[in-house]
Amino acid sequence: MISYEFPLNERVRTLLRLEDLYSRVLQFIESDDHSYHHAALGILFEILEVTFRGELKSDILQELERQKRLLTALHNNPEISEKALDTLLVDIDTVSSKLLSISGKIGQHLRDNEWLMGIKQRSCIPGGMCEFDLPSYHYWQHLEAELRRTHLKAWLTPMLPIYEGLKILLKLQRENGKLHHFIAHHGSFQQMQGGRVAQMLRISLDKSLPCIPEVSANKYALNIRFVSADFAAKTTLYDQDLAFDLTFC
């Protein structure tokens, strides 16, 4: 099976984008190859652009607090593991404390670094990070891998509480999803929402099927069309019946 997640509001859209960016930068940092560290720095700049919005930290804190209230009410529920629940509540408190301890805007330490901002400015220009444009960056790329890794981790660490917070929120979102099985007739599926409230959709289908879902949704209706996975031709509807799983998160 292959799954596709589609956010239904701007907050979840931002969290999913950040989840992807953080997971990639953490993976690239662990490599010893300077090309991967170059990619990690580029992703770090992308994270900076997304997290620098003033309301992101407060949005995550508010949602963590809301989830904490909902979870606390589950105490003494025989269907809930008290140990797992208490662990999750402790995690929420820990992450909230880390977020509250961050003074100023997320990533301000990067913007205060003149050397990094010089690289970021050149990174917006195609081919603008060549050695003749940024000789000091060329020098940095030839430092020992462990030293480069230390630098990257130092730049990333102050921004990790955002990642820890969004991981909790997305985990709760996904685990509380309701799974349904449907058939898309001739590659199309439509359903009236009927008051159903969801923040994210997950569509899963057999990965051998040569098609890709496209979603259009609002509070009244959900439309899914499956298009053929033909990357050389014009986009066309996958005109066959197919089974898929749909989870409302």
Secondary structure as GFF3:
##gff-version 3
##sequence-region A 1 249
A	DSSP	beta_strand	2	7	.	.	.	ID=ss1
A	DSSP	alpha_helix	10	29	.	.	.	ID=ss2
A	DSSP	alpha_helix	34	51	.	.	.	ID=ss3
A	DSSP	alpha_helix	56	72	.	.	.	ID=ss4
A	DSSP	alpha_helix	82	101	.	.	.	ID=ss5
A	DSSP	alpha_helix	108	111	.	.	.	ID=ss6
A	DSSP	alpha_helix	114	123	.	.	.	ID=ss7
A	DSSP	alpha_helix	135	141	.	.	.	ID=ss8
A	DSSP	alpha_helix	145	156	.	.	.	ID=ss9
A	DSSP	three_ten_helix	157	159	.	.	.	ID=ss10
A	DSSP	alpha_helix	160	175	.	.	.	ID=ss11
A	DSSP	beta_strand	178	184	.	.	.	ID=ss12
A	DSSP	beta_strand	188	192	.	.	.	ID=ss13
A	DSSP	beta_strand	200	205	.	.	.	ID=ss14
A	DSSP	beta_strand	211	217	.	.	.	ID=ss15
A	DSSP	beta_strand	221	228	.	.	.	ID=ss16
A	DSSP	beta_strand	242	248	.	.	.	ID=ss17
###
